[in-house]
Amino acid sequence: MFHKPMYGATIAPACEYCAWGRRASDPRMILCEKCGIVSPYYKCRKFRYDPLRRVPKRPPKLPAFSPEDFSLD
């Protein structure tokens, strides 16, 4: 009846990574097969998560270390 959220519940539904949505020529819009032209952050009842469409966030930059940080003096 109810489906468990894939990869946890931390990913909010959005047409940007829905299986029914495709990028439009305007990068600010999505062509949805079910709802027509919508915003990338729109969601509808037909939302189906496609993990291959999601672009993960970049990891934060690591701080720069010097050789003095690793010495035991």
All heavy atoms as a GROMACS GRO file, in nm:
protein
  596
    1MET      N    1   0.083  -0.118   0.000
    1MET     CA    2   0.000   0.000   0.000
    1MET      C    3   0.087   0.125   0.000
    1MET      O    4   0.088   0.198  -0.095
    1MET     CB    5  -0.091  -0.004   0.122
    1MET     CG    6  -0.179   0.112   0.130
    1MET     SD    7  -0.345   0.055   0.116
    1MET     CE    8  -0.429   0.188   0.188
    2PHE      N    9   0.160   0.150   0.108
    2PHE     CA   10   0.248   0.265   0.115
    2PHE      C   11   0.390   0.219   0.086
    2PHE      O   12   0.431   0.112   0.129
    2PHE     CB   13   0.243   0.332   0.252
    2PHE     CG   14   0.110   0.396   0.280
    2PHE    CD1   15   0.019   0.337   0.365
    2PHE    CD2   16   0.076   0.514   0.218
    2PHE    CE1   17  -0.103   0.395   0.389
    2PHE    CE2   18  -0.045   0.574   0.242
    2PHE     CZ   19  -0.136   0.515   0.328
    3HIS      N   20   0.464   0.301   0.016
    3HIS     CA   21   0.603   0.268  -0.018
    3HIS      C   22   0.698   0.336   0.079
    3HIS      O   23   0.674   0.449   0.120
    3HIS     CB   24   0.637   0.316  -0.160
    3HIS     CG   25   0.553   0.250  -0.264
    3HIS    ND1   26   0.574   0.121  -0.304
    3HIS    CD2   27   0.447   0.295  -0.336
    3HIS    CE1   28   0.487   0.089  -0.397
    3HIS    NE2   29   0.407   0.195  -0.418
    4LYS      N   30   0.805   0.267   0.114
    4LYS     CA   31   0.908   0.329   0.196
    4LYS      C   32   0.986   0.427   0.109
    4LYS      O   33   1.011   0.400  -0.008
    4LYS     CB   34   1.004   0.224   0.250
    4LYS     CG   35   0.948   0.138   0.357
    4LYS     CD   36   1.056   0.045   0.409
    4LYS     CE   37   1.006  -0.043   0.519
    4LYS     NZ   38   1.111  -0.135   0.567
    5PRO      N   39   1.026   0.543   0.162
    5PRO     CA   40   1.106   0.635   0.083
    5PRO      C   41   1.243   0.576   0.052
    5PRO      O   42   1.307   0.517   0.138
    5PRO     CB   43   1.119   0.760   0.171
    5PRO     CG   44   1.057   0.727   0.300
    5PRO     CD   45   0.993   0.594   0.293
    6MET      N   46   1.283   0.587  -0.074
    6MET     CA   47   1.412   0.535  -0.115
    6MET      C   48   1.524   0.623  -0.062
    6MET      O   49   1.516   0.745  -0.069
    6MET     CB   50   1.419   0.529  -0.268
    6MET     CG   51   1.540   0.459  -0.322
    6MET     SD   52   1.542   0.453  -0.500
    6MET     CE   53   1.435   0.316  -0.530
    7TYR      N   54   1.627   0.565  -0.008
    7TYR     CA   55   1.743   0.636   0.047
    7TYR      C   56   1.706   0.725   0.164
    7TYR      O   57   1.760   0.832   0.183
    7TYR     CB   58   1.816   0.717  -0.060
    7TYR     CG   59   1.865   0.634  -0.173
    7TYR    CD1   60   1.808   0.644  -0.299
    7TYR    CD2   61   1.968   0.542  -0.155
    7TYR    CE1   62   1.851   0.566  -0.402
    7TYR    CE2   63   2.011   0.464  -0.258
    7TYR     CZ   64   1.953   0.476  -0.382
    7TYR     OH   65   1.996   0.398  -0.485
    8GLY      N   66   1.609   0.685   0.244
    8GLY     CA   67   1.572   0.762   0.362
    8GLY      C   68   1.470   0.870   0.330
    8GLY      O   69   1.432   0.891   0.216
    9ALA      N   70   1.428   0.937   0.432
    9ALA     CA   71   1.326   1.041   0.416
    9ALA      C   72   1.387   1.180   0.406
    9ALA      O   73   1.316   1.279   0.415
    9ALA     CB   74   1.229   1.034   0.533
   10THR      N   75   1.517   1.190   0.387
   10THR     CA   76   1.582   1.321   0.384
   10THR      C   77   1.573   1.388   0.248
   10THR      O   78   1.603   1.506   0.237
   10THR     CB   79   1.730   1.309   0.423
   10THR    OG1   80   1.794   1.219   0.333
   10THR    CG2   81   1.742   1.257   0.565
   11ILE      N   82   1.535   1.318   0.145
   11ILE     CA   83   1.525   1.375   0.010
   11ILE      C   84   1.381   1.419  -0.012
   11ILE      O   85   1.289   1.338  -0.015
   11ILE     CB   86   1.568   1.273  -0.097
   11ILE    CG1   87   1.711   1.231  -0.074
   11ILE    CG2   88   1.550   1.331  -0.235
   11ILE    CD1   89   1.756   1.117  -0.160
   12ALA      N   90   1.361   1.549  -0.028
   12ALA     CA   91   1.227   1.602  -0.051
   12ALA      C   92   1.188   1.579  -0.197
   12ALA      O   93   1.270   1.594  -0.287
   12ALA     CB   94   1.225   1.752  -0.021
   13PRO      N   95   1.064   1.539  -0.225
   13PRO     CA   96   1.021   1.518  -0.363
   13PRO      C   97   1.025   1.647  -0.444
   13PRO      O   98   0.988   1.753  -0.395
   13PRO     CB   99   0.878   1.469  -0.350
   13PRO     CG  100   0.854   1.442  -0.208
   13PRO     CD  101   0.961   1.508  -0.129
   14ALA      N  102   1.073   1.638  -0.567
   14ALA     CA  103   1.077   1.752  -0.658
   14ALA      C  104   1.080   1.700  -0.801
   14ALA      O  105   1.137   1.595  -0.828
   14ALA     CB  106   1.199   1.839  -0.632
   15CYS      N  107   1.018   1.772  -0.892
   15CYS     CA  108   1.013   1.729  -1.032
   15CYS      C  109   1.151   1.728  -1.097
   15CYS      O  110   1.170   1.669  -1.202
   15CYS     CB  111   0.920   1.819  -1.112
   15CYS     SG  112   0.746   1.784  -1.081
   16GLU      N  113   1.246   1.792  -1.036
   16GLU     CA  114   1.382   1.797  -1.090
   16GLU      C  115   1.442   1.658  -1.102
   16GLU      O  116   1.518   1.630  -1.194
   16GLU     CB  117   1.468   1.884  -0.998
   16GLU     CG  118   1.605   1.913  -1.051
   16GLU     CD  119   1.677   2.013  -0.964
   16GLU    OE1  120   1.645   2.025  -0.845
   16GLU    OE2  121   1.768   2.078  -1.017
   17TYR      N  122   1.409   1.567  -1.012
   17TYR     CA  123   1.460   1.431  -1.019
   17TYR      C  124   1.348   1.327  -1.017
   17TYR      O  125   1.361   1.220  -0.960
   17TYR     CB  126   1.563   1.403  -0.909
   17TYR     CG  127   1.533   1.463  -0.776
   17TYR    CD1  128   1.451   1.399  -0.686
   17TYR    CD2  129   1.587   1.584  -0.740
   17TYR    CE1  130   1.423   1.453  -0.563
   17TYR    CE2  131   1.560   1.640  -0.617
   17TYR     CZ  132   1.478   1.573  -0.529
   17TYR     OH  133   1.451   1.629  -0.408
   18CYS      N  134   1.240   1.359  -1.083
   18CYS     CA  135   1.128   1.267  -1.098
   18CYS      C  136   1.145   1.188  -1.228
   18CYS      O  137   1.203   1.238  -1.326
   18CYS     CB  138   0.997   1.346  -1.102
   18CYS     SG  139   0.851   1.244  -1.130
   19ALA      N  140   1.096   1.066  -1.231
   19ALA     CA  141   1.106   0.982  -1.350
   19ALA      C  142   1.022   1.036  -1.465
   19ALA      O  143   1.050   1.008  -1.582
   19ALA     CB  144   1.063   0.840  -1.318
   20TRP      N  145   0.918   1.114  -1.437
   20TRP     CA  146   0.830   1.167  -1.541
   20TRP      C  147   0.877   1.301  -1.597
   20TRP      O  148   0.826   1.346  -1.699
   20TRP     CB  149   0.689   1.184  -1.485
   20TRP     CG  150   0.631   1.059  -1.432
   20TRP    CD1  151   0.605   1.031  -1.301
   20TRP    CD2  152   0.593   0.942  -1.505
   20TRP    NE1  153   0.553   0.905  -1.289
   20TRP    CE2  154   0.545   0.848  -1.413
   20TRP    CE3  155   0.597   0.908  -1.640
   20TRP    CZ2  156   0.500   0.723  -1.450
   20TRP    CZ3  157   0.552   0.783  -1.677
   20TRP    CH2  158   0.504   0.691  -1.584
   21GLY      N  159   0.972   1.367  -1.532
   21GLY     CA  160   1.014   1.500  -1.574
   21GLY      C  161   1.134   1.499  -1.666
   21GLY      O  162   1.222   1.414  -1.657
   22ARG      N  163   1.139   1.595  -1.757
   22ARG     CA  164   1.252   1.616  -1.848
   22ARG      C  165   1.288   1.764  -1.846
   22ARG      O  166   1.202   1.849  -1.829
   22ARG     CB  167   1.215   1.578  -1.993
   22ARG     CG  168   1.161   1.439  -2.009
   22ARG     CD  169   1.274   1.337  -2.010
   22ARG     NE  170   1.223   1.203  -2.030
   22ARG     CZ  171   1.203   1.115  -1.933
   22ARG    NH1  172   1.228   1.147  -1.810
   22ARG    NH2  173   1.157   0.996  -1.958
   23ARG      N  174   1.414   1.796  -1.866
   23ARG     CA  175   1.459   1.936  -1.871
   23ARG      C  176   1.401   2.004  -1.995
   23ARG      O  177   1.400   1.947  -2.104
   23ARG     CB  178   1.610   1.944  -1.880
   23ARG     CG  179   1.676   1.912  -1.751
   23ARG     CD  180   1.729   2.042  -1.693
   23ARG     NE  181   1.788   2.014  -1.565
   23ARG     CZ  182   1.760   2.083  -1.457
   23ARG    NH1  183   1.679   2.185  -1.465
   23ARG    NH2  184   1.816   2.055  -1.344
   24ALA      N  185   1.354   2.125  -1.978
   24ALA     CA  186   1.304   2.205  -2.090
   24ALA      C  187   1.419   2.286  -2.147
   24ALA      O  188   1.530   2.287  -2.093
   24ALA     CB  189   1.192   2.296  -2.041
   25SER      N  190   1.394   2.356  -2.256
   25SER     CA  191   1.498   2.443  -2.313
   25SER      C  192   1.529   2.557  -2.217
   25SER      O  193   1.641   2.607  -2.214
   25SER     CB  194   1.455   2.496  -2.449
   25SER     OG  195   1.335   2.569  -2.437
   26ASP      N  196   1.431   2.597  -2.139
   26ASP     CA  197   1.452   2.695  -2.032
   26ASP      C  198   1.500   2.618  -1.909
   26ASP      O  199   1.428   2.532  -1.858
   26ASP     CB  200   1.320   2.766  -2.000
   26ASP     CG  201   1.334   2.870  -1.891
   26ASP    OD1  202   1.448   2.898  -1.849
   26ASP    OD2  203   1.230   2.924  -1.848
   27PRO      N  204   1.622   2.643  -1.860
   27PRO     CA  205   1.676   2.562  -1.749
   27PRO      C  206   1.600   2.578  -1.618
   27PRO      O  207   1.620   2.502  -1.526
   27PRO     CB  208   1.820   2.612  -1.735
   27PRO     CG  209   1.823   2.744  -1.800
   27PRO     CD  210   1.717   2.745  -1.905
   28ARG      N  211   1.509   2.676  -1.611
   28ARG     CA  212   1.432   2.696  -1.489
   28ARG      C  213   1.300   2.620  -1.489
   28ARG      O  214   1.222   2.632  -1.395
   28ARG     CB  215   1.405   2.844  -1.469
   28ARG     CG  216   1.532   2.926  -1.449
   28ARG     CD  217   1.500   3.071  -1.443
   28ARG     NE  218   1.446   3.109  -1.574
   28ARG     CZ  219   1.403   3.228  -1.608
   28ARG    NH1  220   1.406   3.325  -1.520
   28ARG    NH2  221   1.356   3.252  -1.727
   29MET      N  222   1.274   2.539  -1.592
   29MET     CA  223   1.147   2.467  -1.603
   29MET      C  224   1.169   2.320  -1.634
   29MET      O  225   1.272   2.282  -1.688
   29MET     CB  226   1.059   2.529  -1.712
   29MET     CG  227   1.013   2.666  -1.679
   29MET     SD  228   0.916   2.661  -1.528
   29MET     CE  229   0.832   2.812  -1.537
   30ILE      N  230   1.070   2.238  -1.600
   30ILE     CA  231   1.072   2.094  -1.623
   30ILE      C  232   0.948   2.059  -1.706
   30ILE      O  233   0.839   2.108  -1.679
   30ILE     CB  234   1.069   2.016  -1.489
   30ILE    CG1  235   1.189   2.051  -1.404
   30ILE    CG2  236   1.058   1.867  -1.512
   30ILE    CD1  237   1.321   2.002  -1.456
   31LEU      N  238   0.965   1.972  -1.805
   31LEU     CA  239   0.852   1.923  -1.883
   31LEU      C  240   0.806   1.792  -1.821
   31LEU      O  241   0.872   1.689  -1.833
   31LEU     CB  242   0.894   1.899  -2.029
   31LEU     CG  243   0.940   2.020  -2.107
   31LEU    CD1  244   0.993   1.979  -2.243
   31LEU    CD2  245   0.827   2.118  -2.123
   32CYS      N  246   0.695   1.795  -1.754
   32CYS     CA  247   0.641   1.679  -1.686
   32CYS      C  248   0.541   1.609  -1.778
   32CYS      O  249   0.455   1.674  -1.836
   32CYS     CB  250   0.573   1.721  -1.556
   32CYS     SG  251   0.499   1.584  -1.465
   33GLU      N  252   0.552   1.477  -1.790
   33GLU     CA  253   0.458   1.401  -1.874
   33GLU      C  254   0.318   1.401  -1.815
   33GLU      O  255   0.221   1.382  -1.887
   33GLU     CB  256   0.507   1.258  -1.889
   33GLU     CG  257   0.634   1.245  -1.970
   33GLU     CD  258   0.677   1.100  -1.985
   33GLU    OE1  259   0.592   1.010  -1.973
   33GLU    OE2  260   0.796   1.080  -2.010
   34LYS      N  261   0.306   1.420  -1.684
   34LYS     CA  262   0.177   1.413  -1.617
   34LYS      C  263   0.113   1.550  -1.595
   34LYS      O  264  -0.008   1.563  -1.602
   34LYS     CB  265   0.192   1.345  -1.481
   34LYS     CG  266   0.251   1.207  -1.489
   34LYS     CD  267   0.160   1.112  -1.561
   34LYS     CE  268   0.219   0.974  -1.567
   34LYS     NZ  269   0.136   0.881  -1.641
   35CYS      N  270   0.195   1.655  -1.568
   35CYS     CA  271   0.140   1.786  -1.531
   35CYS      C  272   0.172   1.898  -1.628
   35CYS      O  273   0.125   2.009  -1.611
   35CYS     CB  274   0.191   1.826  -1.393
   35CYS     SG  275   0.138   1.714  -1.263
   36GLY      N  276   0.257   1.875  -1.727
   36GLY     CA  277   0.294   1.979  -1.822
   36GLY      C  278   0.421   2.052  -1.779
   36GLY      O  279   0.511   1.991  -1.722
   37ILE      N  280   0.428   2.182  -1.803
   37ILE     CA  281   0.545   2.262  -1.769
   37ILE      C  282   0.534   2.306  -1.623
   37ILE      O  283   0.437   2.371  -1.585
   37ILE     CB  284   0.557   2.384  -1.861
   37ILE    CG1  285   0.571   2.337  -2.006
   37ILE    CG2  286   0.675   2.470  -1.822
   37ILE    CD1  287   0.566   2.448  -2.107
   38VAL      N  288   0.635   2.269  -1.544
   38VAL     CA  289   0.632   2.301  -1.401
   38VAL      C  290   0.770   2.348  -1.354
   38VAL      O  291   0.869   2.336  -1.426
   38VAL     CB  292   0.589   2.178  -1.316
   38VAL    CG1  293   0.446   2.140  -1.345
   38VAL    CG2  294   0.681   2.062  -1.339
   39SER      N  295   0.774   2.400  -1.234
   39SER     CA  296   0.899   2.442  -1.170
   39SER      C  297   0.980   2.318  -1.131
   39SER      O  298   0.922   2.213  -1.104
   39SER     CB  299   0.865   2.524  -1.046
   39SER     OG  300   0.979   2.541  -0.967
   40PRO      N  301   1.114   2.328  -1.124
   40PRO     CA  302   1.194   2.211  -1.083
   40PRO      C  303   1.164   2.165  -0.941
   40PRO      O  304   1.187   2.049  -0.908
   40PRO     CB  305   1.338   2.261  -1.092
   40PRO     CG  306   1.335   2.380  -1.178
   40PRO     CD  307   1.198   2.439  -1.167
   41TYR      N  308   1.113   2.252  -0.855
   41TYR     CA  309   1.087   2.217  -0.716
   41TYR      C  310   0.940   2.182  -0.690
   41TYR      O  311   0.902   2.157  -0.578
   41TYR     CB  312   1.132   2.329  -0.623
   41TYR     CG  313   1.276   2.361  -0.646
   41TYR    CD1  314   1.316   2.479  -0.708
   41TYR    CD2  315   1.375   2.270  -0.611
   41TYR    CE1  316   1.449   2.507  -0.731
   41TYR    CE2  317   1.509   2.297  -0.634
   41TYR     CZ  318   1.544   2.415  -0.694
   41TYR     OH  319   1.676   2.441  -0.718
   42TYR      N  320   0.861   2.177  -0.796
   42TYR     CA  321   0.721   2.137  -0.785
   42TYR      C  322   0.713   1.986  -0.760
   42TYR      O  323   0.803   1.911  -0.797
   42TYR     CB  324   0.648   2.173  -0.915
   42TYR     CG  325   0.503   2.134  -0.920
   42TYR    CD1  326   0.408   2.208  -0.853
   42TYR    CD2  327   0.463   2.022  -0.992
   42TYR    CE1  328   0.274   2.173  -0.858
   42TYR    CE2  329   0.330   1.986  -0.997
   42TYR     CZ  330   0.236   2.061  -0.930
   42TYR     OH  331   0.104   2.026  -0.935
   43LYS      N  332   0.608   1.941  -0.695
   43LYS     CA  333   0.585   1.798  -0.679
   43LYS      C  334   0.436   1.771  -0.695
   43LYS      O  335   0.352   1.853  -0.663
   43LYS     CB  336   0.633   1.748  -0.544
   43LYS     CG  337   0.557   1.806  -0.428
   43LYS     CD  338   0.597   1.740  -0.299
   43LYS     CE  339   0.511   1.799  -0.188
   43LYS     NZ  340   0.516   1.724  -0.069
   44CYS      N  341   0.404   1.654  -0.748
   44CYS     CA  342   0.264   1.617  -0.766
   44CYS      C  343   0.243   1.476  -0.711
   44CYS      O  344   0.336   1.411  -0.664
   44CYS     CB  345   0.224   1.626  -0.912
   44CYS     SG  346   0.305   1.506  -1.019
   45ARG      N  347   0.122   1.428  -0.721
   45ARG     CA  348   0.089   1.295  -0.667
   45ARG      C  349   0.152   1.183  -0.749
   45ARG      O  350   0.167   1.072  -0.701
   45ARG     CB  351  -0.063   1.278  -0.666
   45ARG     CG  352  -0.130   1.371  -0.568
   45ARG     CD  353  -0.278   1.357  -0.569
   45ARG     NE  354  -0.317   1.220  -0.543
   45ARG     CZ  355  -0.437   1.170  -0.565
   45ARG    NH1  356  -0.532   1.249  -0.611
   45ARG    NH2  357  -0.465   1.045  -0.538
   46LYS      N  358   0.190   1.210  -0.871
   46LYS     CA  359   0.250   1.108  -0.958
   46LYS      C  360   0.402   1.101  -0.944
   46LYS      O  361   0.468   1.032  -1.020
   46LYS     CB  362   0.217   1.139  -1.105
   46LYS     CG  363   0.071   1.139  -1.137
   46LYS     CD  364   0.017   0.998  -1.133
   46LYS     CE  365  -0.128   1.000  -1.178
   46LYS     NZ  366  -0.185   0.868  -1.181
   47PHE      N  367   0.459   1.169  -0.845
   47PHE     CA  368   0.604   1.172  -0.827
   47PHE      C  369   0.659   1.031  -0.812
   47PHE      O  370   0.609   0.950  -0.735
   47PHE     CB  371   0.641   1.254  -0.703
   47PHE     CG  372   0.787   1.252  -0.672
   47PHE    CD1  373   0.875   1.330  -0.743
   47PHE    CD2  374   0.837   1.170  -0.572
   47PHE    CE1  375   1.010   1.328  -0.716
   47PHE    CE2  376   0.972   1.168  -0.542
   47PHE     CZ  377   1.058   1.247  -0.615
   48ARG      N  378   0.764   1.002  -0.891
   48ARG     CA  379   0.836   0.875  -0.880
   48ARG      C  380   0.984   0.906  -0.884
   48ARG      O  381   1.036   0.958  -0.983
   48ARG     CB  382   0.797   0.781  -0.995
   48ARG     CG  383   0.854   0.642  -0.975
   48ARG     CD  384   0.796   0.546  -1.072
   48ARG     NE  385   0.852   0.575  -1.203
   48ARG     CZ  386   0.813   0.519  -1.315
   48ARG    NH1  387   0.715   0.432  -1.314
   48ARG    NH2  388   0.870   0.548  -1.429
   49TYR      N  389   1.052   0.875  -0.776
   49TYR     CA  390   1.193   0.910  -0.760
   49TYR      C  391   1.280   0.831  -0.857
   49TYR      O  392   1.267   0.710  -0.870
   49TYR     CB  393   1.236   0.881  -0.616
   49TYR     CG  394   1.380   0.914  -0.588
   49TYR    CD1  395   1.425   1.045  -0.592
   49TYR    CD2  396   1.471   0.815  -0.557
   49TYR    CE1  397   1.555   1.077  -0.564
   49TYR    CE2  398   1.603   0.845  -0.529
   49TYR     CZ  399   1.644   0.976  -0.534
   49TYR     OH  400   1.774   1.007  -0.507
   50ASP      N  401   1.368   0.902  -0.927
   50ASP     CA  402   1.466   0.841  -1.016
   50ASP      C  403   1.604   0.879  -0.964
   50ASP      O  404   1.647   0.993  -0.980
   50ASP     CB  405   1.446   0.890  -1.158
   50ASP     CG  406   1.536   0.821  -1.258
   50ASP    OD1  407   1.613   0.731  -1.217
   50ASP    OD2  408   1.531   0.856  -1.377
   51PRO      N  409   1.677   0.788  -0.898
   51PRO     CA  410   1.805   0.823  -0.836
   51PRO      C  411   1.911   0.867  -0.936
   51PRO      O  412   2.006   0.936  -0.899
   51PRO     CB  413   1.846   0.696  -0.763
   51PRO     CG  414   1.767   0.588  -0.824
   51PRO     CD  415   1.642   0.648  -0.877
   52LEU      N  416   1.898   0.831  -1.063
   52LEU     CA  417   1.998   0.871  -1.161
   52LEU      C  418   1.985   1.016  -1.204
   52LEU      O  419   2.078   1.073  -1.261
   52LEU     CB  420   1.990   0.780  -1.284
   52LEU     CG  421   2.018   0.633  -1.256
   52LEU    CD1  422   2.001   0.552  -1.384
   52LEU    CD2  423   2.156   0.614  -1.199
   53ARG      N  424   1.874   1.080  -1.177
   53ARG     CA  425   1.854   1.221  -1.214
   53ARG      C  426   1.903   1.317  -1.105
   53ARG      O  427   1.923   1.434  -1.132
   53ARG     CB  428   1.707   1.249  -1.239
   53ARG     CG  429   1.657   1.181  -1.362
   53ARG     CD  430   1.515   1.224  -1.388
   53ARG     NE  431   1.464   1.154  -1.501
   53ARG     CZ  432   1.475   1.199  -1.625
   53ARG    NH1  433   1.531   1.313  -1.647
   53ARG    NH2  434   1.429   1.128  -1.724
   54ARG      N  435   1.919   1.268  -0.985
   54ARG     CA  436   1.957   1.356  -0.875
   54ARG      C  437   2.106   1.386  -0.878
   54ARG      O  438   2.188   1.296  -0.888
   54ARG     CB  439   1.921   1.290  -0.742
   54ARG     CG  440   1.939   1.380  -0.626
   54ARG     CD  441   1.880   1.317  -0.501
   54ARG     NE  442   1.936   1.381  -0.386
   54ARG     CZ  443   2.045   1.340  -0.322
   54ARG    NH1  444   2.106   1.232  -0.359
   54ARG    NH2  445   2.091   1.407  -0.219
   55VAL      N  446   2.141   1.512  -0.868
   55VAL     CA  447   2.282   1.554  -0.863
   55VAL      C  448   2.314   1.581  -0.717
   55VAL      O  449   2.258   1.673  -0.656
   55VAL     CB  450   2.305   1.682  -0.947
   55VAL    CG1  451   2.449   1.726  -0.938
   55VAL    CG2  452   2.265   1.658  -1.092
   56PRO      N  453   2.400   1.500  -0.655
   56PRO     CA  454   2.428   1.520  -0.512
   56PRO      C  455   2.503   1.650  -0.487
   56PRO      O  456   2.571   1.703  -0.574
   56PRO     CB  457   2.514   1.399  -0.474
   56PRO     CG  458   2.559   1.339  -0.600
   56PRO     CD  459   2.470   1.386  -0.710
   57LYS      N  460   2.490   1.698  -0.365
   57LYS     CA  461   2.561   1.820  -0.326
   57LYS      C  462   2.710   1.792  -0.321
   57LYS      O  463   2.753   1.681  -0.290
   57LYS     CB  464   2.514   1.867  -0.190
   57LYS     CG  465   2.371   1.910  -0.186
   57LYS     CD  466   2.332   1.953  -0.047
   57LYS     CE  467   2.186   1.990  -0.042
   57LYS     NZ  468   2.144   2.022   0.094
   58ARG      N  469   2.790   1.894  -0.351
   58ARG     CA  470   2.935   1.878  -0.346
   58ARG      C  471   2.982   1.869  -0.202
   58ARG      O  472   2.929   1.938  -0.116
   58ARG     CB  473   3.005   1.996  -0.414
   58ARG     CG  474   2.969   2.007  -0.560
   58ARG     CD  475   3.052   2.111  -0.628
   58ARG     NE  476   3.097   2.046  -0.749
   58ARG     CZ  477   3.219   2.053  -0.797
   58ARG    NH1  478   3.308   2.127  -0.737
   58ARG    NH2  479   3.251   1.989  -0.906
   59PRO      N  480   3.082   1.785  -0.176
   59PRO     CA  481   3.134   1.778  -0.039
   59PRO      C  482   3.207   1.907  -0.002
   59PRO      O  483   3.263   1.974  -0.090
   59PRO     CB  484   3.230   1.660  -0.042
   59PRO     CG  485   3.265   1.642  -0.186
   59PRO     CD  486   3.149   1.692  -0.266
   60PRO      N  487   3.208   1.945   0.124
   60PRO     CA  488   3.277   2.068   0.164
   60PRO      C  489   3.428   2.054   0.144
   60PRO      O  490   3.483   1.944   0.150
   60PRO     CB  491   3.242   2.084   0.311
   60PRO     CG  492   3.205   1.948   0.356
   60PRO     CD  493   3.148   1.876   0.237
   61LYS      N  494   3.494   2.168   0.120
   61LYS     CA  495   3.639   2.167   0.103
   61LYS      C  496   3.706   2.134   0.236
   61LYS      O  497   3.663   2.179   0.342
   61LYS     CB  498   3.690   2.303   0.056
   61LYS     CG  499   3.663   2.330  -0.087
   61LYS     CD  500   3.734   2.457  -0.130
   61LYS     CE  501   3.726   2.476  -0.278
   61LYS     NZ  502   3.803   2.591  -0.320
   62LEU      N  503   3.810   2.054   0.229
   62LEU     CA  504   3.886   2.020   0.347
   62LEU      C  505   3.983   2.133   0.381
   62LEU      O  506   4.034   2.200   0.291
   62LEU     CB  507   3.964   1.891   0.325
   62LEU     CG  508   3.880   1.767   0.300
   62LEU    CD1  509   3.970   1.649   0.267
   62LEU    CD2  510   3.797   1.736   0.422
   63PRO      N  511   4.010   2.154   0.508
   63PRO     CA  512   4.105   2.260   0.543
   63PRO      C  513   4.246   2.222   0.497
   63PRO      O  514   4.280   2.105   0.488
   63PRO     CB  515   4.096   2.267   0.695
   63PRO     CG  516   4.040   2.138   0.737
   63PRO     CD  517   3.955   2.089   0.624
   64ALA      N  518   4.326   2.323   0.470
   64ALA     CA  519   4.465   2.300   0.426
   64ALA      C  520   4.551   2.270   0.548
   64ALA      O  521   4.545   2.339   0.649
   64ALA     CB  522   4.517   2.422   0.353
   65PHE      N  523   4.630   2.164   0.539
   65PHE     CA  524   4.720   2.125   0.648
   65PHE      C  525   4.864   2.150   0.605
   65PHE      O  526   4.899   2.140   0.488
   65PHE     CB  527   4.703   1.977   0.682
   65PHE     CG  528   4.570   1.945   0.742
   65PHE    CD1  529   4.474   1.877   0.670
   65PHE    CD2  530   4.541   1.983   0.872
   65PHE    CE1  531   4.352   1.848   0.726
   65PHE    CE2  532   4.418   1.954   0.930
   65PHE     CZ  533   4.324   1.885   0.856
   66SER      N  534   4.948   2.179   0.700
   66SER     CA  535   5.091   2.196   0.675
   66SER      C  536   5.165   2.079   0.739
   66SER      O  537   5.111   2.010   0.826
   66SER     CB  538   5.140   2.329   0.734
   66SER     OG  539   5.131   2.325   0.874
   67PRO      N  540   5.291   2.055   0.700
   67PRO     CA  541   5.368   1.946   0.763
   67PRO      C  542   5.385   1.965   0.914
   67PRO      O  543   5.400   1.868   0.987
   67PRO     CB  544   5.503   1.951   0.691
   67PRO     CG  545   5.475   2.018   0.562
   67PRO     CD  546   5.361   2.113   0.587
   68GLU      N  547   5.381   2.087   0.962
   68GLU     CA  548   5.393   2.113   1.106
   68GLU      C  549   5.274   2.056   1.184
   68GLU      O  550   5.288   2.021   1.302
   68GLU     CB  551   5.404   2.263   1.130
   68GLU     CG  552   5.530   2.324   1.070
   68GLU     CD  553   5.525   2.475   1.074
   68GLU    OE1  554   5.421   2.532   1.115
   68GLU    OE2  555   5.623   2.537   1.036
   69ASP      N  556   5.160   2.045   1.119
   69ASP     CA  557   5.043   1.989   1.186
   69ASP      C  558   5.062   1.840   1.220
   69ASP      O  559   4.996   1.789   1.311
   69ASP     CB  560   4.919   2.006   1.099
   69ASP     CG  561   4.881   2.151   1.080
   69ASP    OD1  562   4.914   2.232   1.168
   69ASP    OD2  563   4.816   2.182   0.978
   70PHE      N  564   5.150   1.773   1.147
   70PHE     CA  565   5.168   1.629   1.166
   70PHE      C  566   5.296   1.595   1.244
   70PHE      O  567   5.328   1.478   1.259
   70PHE     CB  568   5.170   1.560   1.030
   70PHE     CG  569   5.041   1.575   0.956
   70PHE    CD1  570   5.026   1.670   0.855
   70PHE    CD2  571   4.930   1.498   0.990
   70PHE    CE1  572   4.908   1.684   0.787
   70PHE    CE2  573   4.812   1.512   0.923
   70PHE     CZ  574   4.799   1.604   0.822
   71SER      N  575   5.367   1.694   1.289
   71SER     CA  576   5.489   1.666   1.366
   71SER      C  577   5.455   1.640   1.513
   71SER      O  578   5.354   1.690   1.564
   71SER     CB  579   5.588   1.781   1.354
   71SER     OG  580   5.534   1.896   1.415
   72LEU      N  581   5.538   1.560   1.582
   72LEU     CA  582   5.514   1.526   1.722
   72LEU      C  583   5.602   1.606   1.818
   72LEU      O  584   5.627   1.563   1.929
   72LEU     CB  585   5.538   1.376   1.744
   72LEU     CG  586   5.446   1.284   1.665
   72LEU    CD1  587   5.490   1.141   1.684
   72LEU    CD2  588   5.304   1.304   1.709
   73ASP      N  589   5.644   1.720   1.781
   73ASP     CA  590   5.731   1.804   1.867
   73ASP      C  591   5.657   1.861   1.984
   73ASP      O  592   5.553   1.901   1.994
   73ASP     CB  593   5.795   1.918   1.788
   73ASP     CG  594   5.891   1.863   1.684
   73ASP    OD1  595   5.946   1.752   1.707
   73ASP    OD2  596   5.910   1.931   1.583
   0.00000   0.00000   0.00000
